[in-house]
């Protein structure tokens, strides 16, 4: 019975996620606004809606948290959201004379909407499976959700990136359960939609080094605090 409930909840979640994605990118139904930021969010809202509907429909106990195991929400907000906005925005201002504040935060919110579904819901539903099996299922479903089935080199590379992302972002989530943190990691590639050049790769590397170092350091402090208690 438990297995059927879990399978049913995943089917409902994914059907809704796919439906909203299809409506956003394959139809003109969501073309009621010319605001590019709202249009971006509409393309990523499906996984979040699917997760919330499925949790409600199947009465699944699911603890979604912005701060996760961090002491307060301000800490992951500063490290995983404010830091990349300041860093990337400053570089953009130096190079192009503009600070894309709204766009950067829109990308982060887009990542959050997706991660509510992929990590907050789906990864939790598959956590009893062997790790590799769970990663394969999530990566494949995530790839199909993008509704881009052209057999091209870039798509094959993209599928590989999704496998690595599913593994890496999944480890971040299982490590701290913070949706703000995984949204930050998720958004790294989306920050640079015009391609990855030397500057962009350096920014990604810097953020990854800072974030991973922060996570390792915080976990050490957290474990020491738990041992003292």
N, C-alpha and C positions, 0 to 999 in steps of 0.2 A: 504493500500500500504506500509506504514511504517512497519507494522508487518510482511508482506511477505518479505520485504527487510531484516529485522533483522533475520528472520528464515532462509532465503537463505544464508545469510552471515555466520551464525553459522554452517549450514550444510557443506558449502564449507570449512570453517576453520577446522571442526572436521574430515572431510574426508581426508584432507591433513595431519593432525596431525596423524591420525591412519595409513595412508599409509606409512609415513616415519618411524613410530614406527615399523610397520610390517616388512618393508624392513631391518631395522637395527637389529632387534632381532630374526626374524624368517627366514631370508634368508641370503645368503652369499654375497649379492650384495655389501655391504659396507665393505667387507673384503679385500679391496685393500691396506690397511695399517696395520702394526703390532703395530702402536703407540697406546697404551692403552688410552691416553688422547683424541686423536681424536676420537677413537671408543666410548668413554663415551659421547662426545659432539654430535656425530651422533645419539645416542639413544634419545637425548632430543631436537633435532632441529626441529622436526615436528610442535609443537605448535607455534613456532615463525614464521616459513615459512607460516603456515596456516593463522596466524593472518595477516601478511603482504599482502599475496595474496588476502585474503578476503576484507581487507580494501581498497586495490587498485581496485579490481573488482567491489565492490559495492559502491565505492566512499563514504566511511564512515569517518566522521571527528573523528579522534582518536589521542589524544595527549599523546604519550608514553614519559615518562621522567625518566631518571636515578636519578635525584636529587629530583623530586617531588616538594613539597612546601618548602624544605630546601633552605637556602640562596645560597648555592653553592654545586657542586657535590662532593667536597672534604670531606664535613662533613659526609654524609651517607657512602661514600667510606671508611673512617677511622673507623667509628663505626661498620658498618655491614659487612665489608670485611677484612680490615687490622687487626682489633682486633681479630676476630676468627682465622685468619691465624697465627698470632703471638702466641695466647694463646694455640691453639690446637697443632701447630707446636712445641712449646717449650716443652709441656708435652710429645709429641711423641719423641722428641730428648732426653729428660731425661730418658724415659722408654726404647726406642729402639735404641738410638744412631743415629737417622736420622730425618731430617727436611723435610717433604713431601710438600715443597713449591708449586711445580707445580701441584701436585694432589689436594691440597686444593683449589687453584684458579680455577682448572678445574671443580671441584664440584660446585663452586660458579657460574661459567659461565653456567654450565649445568642448575642450578636452575634459572638463568636469562632467558635462552632460553625457559624454561617451563613457567615461570611467565609472559613473554610477551604474551603468549597465554591464560593461565588460568585466570589471574587477569587483565592484561592490555587490553585484548580483550574480553574474554567471560564474565567476571564479569561486565564489562562495558555494554555489550549488554543486560545483564539480570538485570540491576540495577532498572528497573521499576517494577520488580516482587516483591512479598512479600519476605522478607529476607530468611525465612526458605525454601521457594520453590527454590530460587536461589541457596542456599547452597546445597540442595539435588541434583539439576540438575548438578551442577559443580562437586560435589563429585562423583556421579555415572559415569559421563563421564570421569572423571580423572581416576577412578578405571578401567574402561573398557579399557582405552587407554594403560594401562600397559600390556594388553594382557596376563594376568595370571588368568585363570578361574577355577583353581583347588579349590574344596570345602574343604579347610583345615582350621584349627583353626588360623593359622598365617595369612591366607588371610582375614578371618573375622575380625581379629584384625587390619589388614592393612586397610580394608575398614573403620573401626571406626576411625583410625588415619587420614584418608583422609577427613572424615567429620569434625573432629576437626581442621585439617589443613586448610580446605576450609573456615571454620568460622573464625579461628584465623588470618590466613594470609590475608583473605579478609578484616578483620577489620584493619589490619596494612595498607593495600593498600588504603582503603577508608579514612584512617586517614591522610596519608601523600603523597600518589600517587607516591612514590619512588620505582622504579623497583630494585634499589640496596638494599633497605631495605627488600622487600619481597623475593628477591633472597637469602638474608642472612637467614631469617627465614625458607625458603623452604629447605635450604641446611643443617640445623641442623642434621636431621636424616641421610642424605646421607654422612656426614662426617665420620660416623662410620659404615661402611658396614660389619664389622666383628662381629657386635653385640654390645649391650649396656650393659656395666658392670658398676661397681661403679664409676670408674674414668670418663667414658664417660657421665654418668648421671649427675655427679657433673659439668662437663664442660658445658653441655647443660643448667643446672640450672643457673650457673653463667652468661652465655651469655644472657639467657632470662631475668634475673633480671636486668642486665646492660642495655639491649636494651629497655625493657619496661619502666624502670626508665628514660632512655634518652628520649624516645618518650613523656612520660608524662611531663617531665621537659621542653622539647623544646616547647610543645604545650602551656604550661602556658606562657612562654616567648613570643611566637608567638602571642597569644591572647592579651597580654598586649601591645605589639607593635602595633597591629591592632587597639586596643582601643584608643591609643595615637594619631594615625593618624586620 
